Amino acid sequence: MKEAPVYEDMCIKEFLESQGIKINEIISSGGGASSDLVLKLRADMLGIPFLNIKKYQTNRKINKEYKALFDIYKKIYPANKDFGYQLSKLFD
């Protein structure tokens, strides 16, 4: 699921904005920057342009759908936060 790490990015963006830090666009580099799919997904989910060599604009309709999913994610995450840690301990 390529969306999972982007939900964490959404948490970070939400926190920064709550502190008065406005993010207008993100310049991406490294391995993830080579994937058109990942950069377009991030632009759509975060609602801001992502740039590498190209600029990935946000699809407002898709962004609205991801915002609704993010609201659900924020309710589920605290209840399941410890779940991954418990699973990892099974395989130590």
N, CA, C and O atoms as CSV, one atom per row, in Angstrom:
chain,resi,resn,atom,element,x,y,z
A,1,MET,N,N,0.846,-1.174,0.000
A,1,MET,CA,C,0.000,0.000,0.000
A,1,MET,C,C,0.893,1.239,0.000
A,1,MET,O,O,1.555,1.539,0.994
A,2,LYS,N,N,0.903,1.936,-1.097
A,2,LYS,CA,C,1.759,3.111,-1.244
A,2,LYS,C,C,1.245,4.303,-0.428
A,2,LYS,O,O,2.001,5.238,-0.163
A,3,GLU,N,N,-0.013,4.279,-0.033
A,3,GLU,CA,C,-0.573,5.402,0.720
A,3,GLU,C,C,-0.093,5.474,2.164
A,3,GLU,O,O,-0.051,6.559,2.744
A,4,ALA,N,N,0.269,4.335,2.754
A,4,ALA,CA,C,0.582,4.285,4.194
A,4,ALA,C,C,1.606,5.329,4.632
A,4,ALA,O,O,1.330,6.059,5.584
A,5,PRO,N,N,2.779,5.443,3.990
A,5,PRO,CA,C,3.727,6.453,4.468
A,5,PRO,C,C,3.241,7.881,4.232
A,5,PRO,O,O,3.663,8.808,4.923
A,6,VAL,N,N,2.364,8.052,3.265
A,6,VAL,CA,C,1.874,9.404,2.980
A,6,VAL,C,C,0.917,9.865,4.080
A,6,VAL,O,O,0.833,11.061,4.359
A,7,TYR,N,N,0.196,8.937,4.707
A,7,TYR,CA,C,-0.637,9.327,5.844
A,7,TYR,C,C,0.231,9.897,6.965
A,7,TYR,O,O,-0.179,10.842,7.639
A,8,GLU,N,N,1.409,9.343,7.171
A,8,GLU,CA,C,2.325,9.912,8.168
A,8,GLU,C,C,2.794,11.295,7.730
A,8,GLU,O,O,2.922,12.201,8.552
A,9,ASP,N,N,3.051,11.456,6.423
A,9,ASP,CA,C,3.401,12.786,5.901
A,9,ASP,C,C,2.274,13.774,6.169
A,9,ASP,O,O,2.524,14.941,6.473
A,10,MET,N,N,1.032,13.304,6.056
A,10,MET,CA,C,-0.120,14.168,6.310
A,10,MET,C,C,-0.154,14.597,7.777
A,10,MET,O,O,-0.498,15.738,8.085
A,11,CYS,N,N,0.203,13.680,8.679
A,11,CYS,CA,C,0.268,14.029,10.110
A,11,CYS,C,C,1.317,15.111,10.342
A,11,CYS,O,O,1.082,16.069,11.078
A,12,ILE,N,N,2.476,14.948,9.707
A,12,ILE,CA,C,3.550,15.936,9.855
A,12,ILE,C,C,3.122,17.284,9.289
A,12,ILE,O,O,3.334,18.322,9.915
A,13,LYS,N,N,2.517,17.266,8.101
A,13,LYS,CA,C,2.054,18.514,7.482
A,13,LYS,C,C,1.015,19.199,8.365
A,13,LYS,O,O,1.061,20.414,8.556
A,14,GLU,N,N,0.083,18.422,8.899
A,14,GLU,CA,C,-0.947,18.981,9.778
A,14,GLU,C,C,-0.320,19.615,11.022
A,14,GLU,O,O,-0.728,20.699,11.441
A,15,PHE,N,N,0.669,18.943,11.609
A,15,PHE,CA,C,1.345,19.483,12.788
A,15,PHE,C,C,2.066,20.785,12.449
A,15,PHE,O,O,1.929,21.774,13.169
A,16,LEU,N,N,2.837,20.791,11.353
A,16,LEU,CA,C,3.569,21.998,10.978
A,16,LEU,C,C,2.621,23.165,10.748
A,16,LEU,O,O,2.896,24.291,11.163
A,17,GLU,N,N,1.501,22.890,10.082
A,17,GLU,CA,C,0.533,23.961,9.837
A,17,GLU,C,C,-0.096,24.444,11.133
A,17,GLU,O,O,-0.422,25.624,11.257
A,18,SER,N,N,-0.271,23.547,12.109
A,18,SER,CA,C,-0.820,23.971,13.406
A,18,SER,C,C,0.161,24.880,14.151
A,18,SER,O,O,-0.231,25.623,15.050
A,19,GLN,N,N,1.438,24.814,13.767
A,19,GLN,CA,C,2.468,25.661,14.362
A,19,GLN,C,C,2.708,26.932,13.541
A,19,GLN,O,O,3.632,27.697,13.818
A,20,GLY,N,N,1.862,27.147,12.526
A,20,GLY,CA,C,1.965,28.348,11.713
A,20,GLY,C,C,2.926,28.240,10.543
A,20,GLY,O,O,3.248,29.246,9.910
A,21,ILE,N,N,3.388,27.033,10.250
A,21,ILE,CA,C,4.316,26.826,9.130
A,21,ILE,C,C,3.511,26.375,7.917
A,21,ILE,O,O,2.936,25.287,7.918
A,22,LYS,N,N,3.470,27.201,6.895
A,22,LYS,CA,C,2.717,26.913,5.673
A,22,LYS,C,C,3.637,26.228,4.670
A,22,LYS,O,O,4.739,26.705,4.401
A,23,ILE,N,N,3.180,25.115,4.123
A,23,ILE,CA,C,3.938,24.391,3.109
A,23,ILE,C,C,3.229,24.586,1.773
A,23,ILE,O,O,2.085,24.165,1.601
A,24,ASN,N,N,3.917,25.226,0.832
A,24,ASN,CA,C,3.319,25.515,-0.473
A,24,ASN,C,C,3.634,24.461,-1.523
A,24,ASN,O,O,2.835,24.229,-2.430
A,25,GLU,N,N,4.794,23.822,-1.406
A,25,GLU,CA,C,5.188,22.763,-2.320
A,25,GLU,C,C,6.347,22.003,-1.692
A,25,GLU,O,O,6.995,22.492,-0.766
A,26,ILE,N,N,6.599,20.805,-2.202
A,26,ILE,CA,C,7.688,19.981,-1.683
A,26,ILE,C,C,8.589,19.584,-2.842
A,26,ILE,O,O,8.113,19.148,-3.891
A,27,ILE,N,N,9.881,19.738,-2.647
A,27,ILE,CA,C,10.865,19.305,-3.630
A,27,ILE,C,C,11.376,17.947,-3.170
A,27,ILE,O,O,11.901,17.805,-2.066
A,28,SER,N,N,11.213,16.966,-4.025
A,28,SER,CA,C,11.542,15.595,-3.675
A,28,SER,C,C,12.822,15.152,-4.369
A,28,SER,O,O,13.068,15.491,-5.526
A,29,SER,N,N,13.639,14.383,-3.637
A,29,SER,CA,C,14.860,13.826,-4.221
A,29,SER,C,C,15.050,12.426,-3.657
A,29,SER,O,O,14.340,12.015,-2.739
A,30,GLY,N,N,16.000,11.704,-4.205
A,30,GLY,CA,C,16.258,10.349,-3.736
A,30,GLY,C,C,15.411,9.341,-4.476
A,30,GLY,O,O,14.824,9.650,-5.513
A,31,GLY,N,N,15.347,8.128,-3.939
A,31,GLY,CA,C,14.672,7.016,-4.606
A,31,GLY,C,C,13.212,7.256,-4.915
A,31,GLY,O,O,12.746,6.943,-6.010
A,32,GLY,N,N,12.485,7.811,-3.957
A,32,GLY,CA,C,11.058,8.062,-4.165
A,32,GLY,C,C,10.772,9.079,-5.243
A,32,GLY,O,O,9.691,9.079,-5.832
A,33,ALA,N,N,11.730,9.943,-5.508
A,33,ALA,CA,C,11.535,10.992,-6.507
A,33,ALA,C,C,11.564,10.438,-7.928
A,33,ALA,O,O,11.198,11.129,-8.878
A,34,SER,N,N,12.000,9.195,-8.065
A,34,SER,CA,C,12.066,8.617,-9.413
A,34,SER,C,C,10.756,7.960,-9.823
A,34,SER,O,O,10.629,7.505,-10.960
A,35,SER,N,N,9.792,7.901,-8.934
A,35,SER,CA,C,8.519,7.256,-9.231
A,35,SER,C,C,7.431,8.292,-9.490
A,35,SER,O,O,7.005,9.005,-8.582
A,36,ASP,N,N,6.991,8.362,-10.742
A,36,ASP,CA,C,5.891,9.273,-11.083
A,36,ASP,C,C,4.643,8.951,-10.264
A,36,ASP,O,O,3.947,9.855,-9.801
A,37,LEU,N,N,4.365,7.664,-10.089
A,37,LEU,CA,C,3.182,7.239,-9.345
A,37,LEU,C,C,3.222,7.739,-7.902
A,37,LEU,O,O,2.233,8.275,-7.403
A,38,VAL,N,N,4.352,7.566,-7.237
A,38,VAL,CA,C,4.475,7.975,-5.833
A,38,VAL,C,C,4.370,9.492,-5.691
A,38,VAL,O,O,3.702,9.983,-4.781
A,39,LEU,N,N,5.018,10.231,-6.577
A,39,LEU,CA,C,4.964,11.698,-6.477
A,39,LEU,C,C,3.562,12.218,-6.763
A,39,LEU,O,O,3.108,13.150,-6.099
A,40,LYS,N,N,2.871,11.640,-7.733
A,40,LYS,CA,C,1.504,12.063,-8.028
A,40,LYS,C,C,0.586,11.712,-6.861
A,40,LYS,O,O,-0.284,12.501,-6.490
A,41,LEU,N,N,0.779,10.538,-6.290
A,41,LEU,CA,C,-0.010,10.126,-5.132
A,41,LEU,C,C,0.197,11.094,-3.973
A,41,LEU,O,O,-0.767,11.503,-3.326
A,42,ARG,N,N,1.436,11.460,-3.710
A,42,ARG,CA,C,1.720,12.398,-2.614
A,42,ARG,C,C,1.104,13.768,-2.879
A,42,ARG,O,O,0.553,14.389,-1.970
A,43,ALA,N,N,1.195,14.235,-4.107
A,43,ALA,CA,C,0.582,15.526,-4.448
A,43,ALA,C,C,-0.921,15.477,-4.218
A,43,ALA,O,O,-1.501,16.413,-3.669
A,44,ASP,N,N,-1.555,14.377,-4.642
A,44,ASP,CA,C,-3.003,14.257,-4.469
A,44,ASP,C,C,-3.394,14.143,-3.002
A,44,ASP,O,O,-4.365,14.763,-2.570
A,45,MET,N,N,-2.653,13.363,-2.239
A,45,MET,CA,C,-3.022,13.164,-0.841
A,45,MET,C,C,-2.736,14.382,0.026
A,45,MET,O,O,-3.546,14.734,0.884
A,46,LEU,N,N,-1.590,15.030,-0.188
A,46,LEU,CA,C,-1.218,16.173,0.647
A,46,LEU,C,C,-1.844,17.483,0.176
A,46,LEU,O,O,-1.916,18.455,0.928
A,47,GLY,N,N,-2.293,17.498,-1.070
A,47,GLY,CA,C,-2.953,18.701,-1.580
A,47,GLY,C,C,-1.999,19.826,-1.933
A,47,GLY,O,O,-2.405,20.986,-2.001
A,48,ILE,N,N,-0.737,19.495,-2.157
A,48,ILE,CA,C,0.260,20.490,-2.561
A,48,ILE,C,C,1.130,19.899,-3.666
A,48,ILE,O,O,1.281,18.680,-3.746
A,49,PRO,N,N,1.700,20.742,-4.514
A,49,PRO,CA,C,2.553,20.234,-5.594
A,49,PRO,C,C,3.841,19.601,-5.079
A,49,PRO,O,O,4.432,20.058,-4.100
A,50,PHE,N,N,4.257,18.548,-5.753
A,50,PHE,CA,C,5.557,17.906,-5.526
A,50,PHE,C,C,6.394,18.150,-6.759
A,50,PHE,O,O,5.901,18.056,-7.883
A,51,LEU,N,N,7.655,18.460,-6.553
A,51,LEU,CA,C,8.540,18.724,-7.674
A,51,LEU,C,C,9.753,17.808,-7.618
A,51,LEU,O,O,10.283,17.536,-6.540
A,52,ASN,N,N,10.178,17.350,-8.738
A,52,ASN,CA,C,11.520,16.824,-8.932
A,52,ASN,C,C,11.963,17.485,-10.228
A,52,ASN,O,O,12.188,18.695,-10.238
A,53,ILE,N,N,12.092,16.766,-11.284
A,53,ILE,CA,C,12.344,17.411,-12.577
A,53,ILE,C,C,11.036,17.960,-13.133
A,53,ILE,O,O,11.015,18.989,-13.809
A,54,LYS,N,N,9.936,17.250,-12.834
A,54,LYS,CA,C,8.602,17.678,-13.251
A,54,LYS,C,C,7.858,18.233,-12.043
A,54,LYS,O,O,8.312,18.091,-10.908
A,55,LYS,N,N,6.725,18.858,-12.290
A,55,LYS,CA,C,5.873,19.339,-11.211
A,55,LYS,C,C,4.578,18.537,-11.233
A,55,LYS,O,O,3.907,18.466,-12.263
A,56,TYR,N,N,4.225,17.933,-10.100
A,56,TYR,CA,C,3.023,17.124,-9.973
A,56,TYR,C,C,1.965,17.946,-9.264
A,56,TYR,O,O,2.076,18.222,-8.070
A,57,GLN,N,N,0.951,18.331,-9.995
A,57,GLN,CA,C,-0.131,19.134,-9.439
A,57,GLN,C,C,-1.138,18.250,-8.726
A,57,GLN,O,O,-1.223,17.050,-8.988
A,58,THR,N,N,-1.883,18.840,-7.841
A,58,THR,CA,C,-2.913,18.137,-7.080
A,58,THR,C,C,-4.202,18.054,-7.880
A,58,THR,O,O,-4.629,19.026,-8.504
A,59,ASN,N,N,-4.811,16.878,-7.852
A,59,ASN,CA,C,-6.156,16.692,-8.367
A,59,ASN,C,C,-7.089,16.975,-7.192
A,59,ASN,O,O,-7.144,16.183,-6.251
A,60,ARG,N,N,-7.813,18.070,-7.225
A,60,ARG,CA,C,-8.618,18.523,-6.071
A,60,ARG,C,C,-9.687,17.503,-5.671
A,60,ARG,O,O,-9.968,17.342,-4.484
A,61,LYS,N,N,-10.284,16.816,-6.646
A,61,LYS,CA,C,-11.309,15.819,-6.341
A,61,LYS,C,C,-10.695,14.651,-5.565
A,61,LYS,O,O,-11.247,14.211,-4.556
A,62,ILE,N,N,-9.564,14.160,-6.038
A,62,ILE,CA,C,-8.895,13.056,-5.359
A,62,ILE,C,C,-8.394,13.497,-3.993
A,62,ILE,O,O,-8.466,12.733,-3.030
A,63,ASN,N,N,-7.883,14.732,-3.897
A,63,ASN,CA,C,-7.409,15.250,-2.620
A,63,ASN,C,C,-8.535,15.277,-1.588
A,63,ASN,O,O,-8.316,14.939,-0.425
A,64,LYS,N,N,-9.727,15.672,-2.000
A,64,LYS,CA,C,-10.871,15.714,-1.089
A,64,LYS,C,C,-11.191,14.310,-0.562
A,64,LYS,O,O,-11.512,14.141,0.615
A,65,GLU,N,N,-11.101,13.302,-1.446
A,65,GLU,CA,C,-11.357,11.920,-1.028
A,65,GLU,C,C,-10.296,11.461,-0.026
A,65,GLU,O,O,-10.617,10.806,0.966
A,66,TYR,N,N,-9.037,11.803,-0.287
A,66,TYR,CA,C,-7.975,11.418,0.645
A,66,TYR,C,C,-8.101,12.140,1.976
A,66,TYR,O,O,-7.755,11.570,3.011
A,67,LYS,N,N,-8.581,13.371,1.984
A,67,LYS,CA,C,-8.796,14.081,3.249
A,67,LYS,C,C,-9.829,13.356,4.105
A,67,LYS,O,O,-9.676,13.257,5.323
A,68,ALA,N,N,-10.883,12.849,3.463
A,68,ALA,CA,C,-11.901,12.088,4.195
A,68,ALA,C,C,-11.305,10.799,4.757
A,68,ALA,O,O,-11.596,10.425,5.893
A,69,LEU,N,N,-10.473,10.120,3.968
A,69,LEU,CA,C,-9.806,8.909,4.447
A,69,LEU,C,C,-8.821,9.225,5.571
A,69,LEU,O,O,-8.668,8.435,6.502
A,70,PHE,N,N,-8.157,10.372,5.488
A,70,PHE,CA,C,-7.203,10.771,6.521
A,70,PHE,C,C,-7.913,11.011,7.849
A,70,PHE,O,O,-7.379,10.685,8.908
A,71,ASP,N,N,-9.107,11.577,7.795
A,71,ASP,CA,C,-9.878,11.769,9.036
A,71,ASP,C,C,-10.145,10.429,9.715
A,71,ASP,O,O,-10.074,10.326,10.939
A,72,ILE,N,N,-10.452,9.405,8.924
A,72,ILE,CA,C,-10.661,8.061,9.469
A,72,ILE,C,C,-9.348,7.507,10.009
A,72,ILE,O,O,-9.310,6.934,11.098
A,73,TYR,N,N,-8.269,7.680,9.242
A,73,TYR,CA,C,-6.940,7.209,9.653
A,73,TYR,C,C,-6.563,7.771,11.018
A,73,TYR,O,O,-6.047,7.041,11.864
A,74,LYS,N,N,-6.816,9.064,11.243
A,74,LYS,CA,C,-6.453,9.695,12.510
A,74,LYS,C,C,-7.233,9.109,13.681
A,74,LYS,O,O,-6.756,9.139,14.815
A,75,LYS,N,N,-8.417,8.582,13.424
A,75,LYS,CA,C,-9.202,7.951,14.491
A,75,LYS,C,C,-8.729,6.519,14.748
A,75,LYS,O,O,-8.741,6.055,15.889
A,76,ILE,N,N,-8.320,5.829,13.701
A,76,ILE,CA,C,-7.899,4.431,13.821
A,76,ILE,C,C,-6.489,4.327,14.379
A,76,ILE,O,O,-6.218,3.449,15.199
A,77,TYR,N,N,-5.588,5.199,13.955
A,77,TYR,CA,C,-4.169,5.073,14.303
A,77,TYR,C,C,-3.909,4.989,15.807
A,77,TYR,O,O,-3.189,4.087,16.234
A,78,PRO,N,N,-4.457,5.879,16.626
A,78,PRO,CA,C,-4.157,5.792,18.064
A,78,PRO,C,C,-4.598,4.452,18.676
A,78,PRO,O,O,-3.940,3.922,19.571
A,79,ALA,N,N,-5.714,3.918,18.182
A,79,ALA,CA,C,-6.213,2.653,18.726
A,79,ALA,C,C,-5.320,1.474,18.340
A,79,ALA,O,O,-5.277,0.470,19.050
A,80,ASN,N,N,-4.609,1.594,17.218
A,80,ASN,CA,C,-3.789,0.488,16.718
A,80,ASN,C,C,-2.295,0.771,16.768
A,80,ASN,O,O,-1.499,-0.008,16.242
A,81,LYS,N,N,-1.909,1.866,17.389
A,81,LYS,CA,C,-0.517,2.311,17.398
A,81,LYS,C,C,0.429,1.230,17.918
A,81,LYS,O,O,1.519,1.041,17.378
A,82,ASP,N,N,0.023,0.544,18.936
A,82,ASP,CA,C,0.879,-0.454,19.568
A,82,ASP,C,C,0.836,-1.810,18.846
A,82,ASP,O,O,1.656,-2.689,19.111
A,83,PHE,N,N,-0.104,-1.963,17.956
A,83,PHE,CA,C,-0.307,-3.236,17.266
A,83,PHE,C,C,0.926,-3.670,16.476
A,83,PHE,O,O,1.341,-4.825,16.574
A,84,GLY,N,N,1.511,-2.775,15.702
A,84,GLY,CA,C,2.705,-3.096,14.919
A,84,GLY,C,C,3.874,-3.486,15.799
A,84,GLY,O,O,4.632,-4.398,15.470
A,85,TYR,N,N,4.019,-2.794,16.917
A,85,TYR,CA,C,5.108,-3.108,17.855
A,85,TYR,C,C,4.918,-4.509,18.423
A,85,TYR,O,O,5.876,-5.275,18.526
A,86,GLN,N,N,3.695,-4.842,18.789
A,86,GLN,CA,C,3.410,-6.170,19.332
A,86,GLN,C,C,3.686,-7.252,18.290
A,86,GLN,O,O,4.241,-8.302,18.615
A,87,LEU,N,N,3.302,-6.999,17.045
A,87,LEU,CA,C,3.569,-7.967,15.975
A,87,LEU,C,C,5.062,-8.151,15.759
A,87,LEU,O,O,5.526,-9.274,15.561
A,88,SER,N,N,5.817,-7.061,15.796
A,88,SER,CA,C,7.261,-7.165,15.566
A,88,SER,C,C,7.933,-7.997,16.654
A,88,SER,O,O,8.916,-8.687,16.386
A,89,LYS,N,N,7.414,-7.937,17.873
A,89,LYS,CA,C,7.989,-8.709,18.975
A,89,LYS,C,C,7.784,-10.222,18.783
A,89,LYS,O,O,8.546,-11.023,19.325
A,90,LEU,N,N,6.774,-10.605,18.025
A,90,LEU,CA,C,6.537,-12.016,17.763
A,90,LEU,C,C,7.658,-12.641,16.934
A,90,LEU,O,O,7.886,-13.850,16.989
A,91,PHE,N,N,8.349,-11.803,16.168
A,91,PHE,CA,C,9.369,-12.313,15.246
A,91,PHE,C,C,10.794,-11.958,15.671
A,91,PHE,O,O,11.729,-12.141,14.892
A,92,ASP,N,N,10.973,-11.459,16.879
A,92,ASP,CA,C,12.320,-11.151,17.382
A,92,ASP,C,C,13.077,-12.415,17.716
A,92,ASP,O,O,14.226,-12.349,18.153
